[in-house]
């Protein structure tokens, strides 16, 4: 089971309807939509995929299967941008 943790070298602030994140060392930036921003907040504590899906399903009107597929894509993108790291 993979456990994800957000990386500490990103900071962000809310700008209109997006959470704008900047990488402290490289200066790269990215804007997260509501769902991605919520996942980012949840990852303040390390979580596995199923925990993320359960929390996001409660917060948004989405079926668990659809949410699971979206979480998989989101974690793939967040890993690609070095927003999250796999702990286990």
N, C-alpha and C positions, 0 to 999 in steps of 0.2 A: 504494500500500500504506500503510495506516494504522499508525503506530507509537504505542504508548501508553506513558505514563510516569505513575507515581503522583505526586500533588502532595505537596509538603513541609509543607503547613500542617495535616496530620492526624497525630495520634499515637494509639497504641493499646496495649492490654494484653490478655493472655489472661484471660478470666473464664469458668471452667468450659469449655464446649465452643465458645465464641465468642471472636472477637477484637473487643473493643469499641473503637471509634474515636471520637475527639472532634476537632472542627475547632477549632483554636486561636483563631481570631478570632471566630467566631460562636457557639461553644459547642454547635453541633449535634452530635449523636452518632448512631452507627449500630453495629449488631452484625453482624459477618461470620461466616458459617458456615465450616466447614473448607475447603470448596472455594474460596470467595471469599477467605478468609484466605491460602490457598496462592497464589492468583493475585496478591494484594497483595504477598506476599513476592517473587514472581517479577518483579514490576514495579519492584523496587528499581533495576533497570537497564531502560532503555527496550526494549520488545519489540513485535514485530508479532503479529497474531492467530495466524498459523501457528506461531510459536514458542511462544506460550502453549498452543495446542492440543497440540502435540507434548509439551511438558513435563507438562501435566496428564494426558494420556493415559498417560504412563509412570507417574505417581504414583497414579492412581486406575484402578480396573477399569471402563473406559468405552471405547466405540467412538469412533474419531476423528470420525465424522459427528455423533454425539450430543454429543460434547465441543465440537465447533465451534459447534453451535447454542447450547449453554449458554454458551460464551465470548462469543458475540455478544450474548446477553441480559445477561450479567454486565457487559460493557463498556458497554452502553447504560445500565444502572442506575448503574454507577460514574461515568459521565460526568454523569448527571442529579444525582448527589449531590456532584459536583465532587471525587471521590476521585482521578480520573485526568484527564490532559489528553492530547490528541492532539498528538504532536510533528511528525508528517508525514502 
